[in-house]
Amino acid sequence: MARSERARVDFTLDVAEVQSLRREVVTRTAVASGLVVVEVVGLVLGAALVERAPGVLVGLAVVSSCLWLLWLDHAIHAQKVMAYLEAELAPRLSQVAGRPVLGWESYRYQLDGSGSARTPRSPDGRGIEHTLRPEWHSQVLFGLAPLALGATYAVTSHNGSMWLAGLGA
């Protein structure tokens, strides 16, 4: 195989890999968003059942913890894929293109404050000083939900007498 043909095949394979990995990131992000929706529905269900069936809160707390683990798995894997795109594929494709490509993978770090010192600019020319990491709300939701559900169960079951007895009250 001639060198130019091999370079074209390598480039085609790299482009196909980028497309496949970006689809994977989109899919994992959609699943992670779906897990957030399921978590919120579970919390609303728990609030609706708190007086009728307080025992359900314990089950919802366990399910909430499992949902958090699934969410973390999807988020971490998506981050790894994006890092691979930036670290491995972007330099190769940029060299072939003769200009920087796959800019989103590096730009997202600038937006969430975890990467480059270069401050991205808003359309009006002002720098974007501080932005919240987009997943902070999910961490709070998944982290506090099991605690809130468990505490609500403890307080509402038997008017909180078993919980308070455990504290020595």
HELIX and SHEET records of a PDB file:
HELIX    1   1 ARG A    3  LEU A   49  1                                  47    
HELIX    2   2 VAL A   56  TYR A   84  1                                  29    
HELIX    3   3 LEU A   85  LEU A   89  3                                   5    
HELIX    4   4 ALA A   90  ALA A   97  1                                   8    
HELIX    5   5 GLY A  103  ASP A  112  1                                  10    
HELIX    6   6 TRP A  136  THR A  156  1                                  21    
HELIX    7   7 SER A  157  GLY A  160  5                                   4    
HELIX    8   8 SER A  161  GLY A  166  1                                   6    
END                                                                             
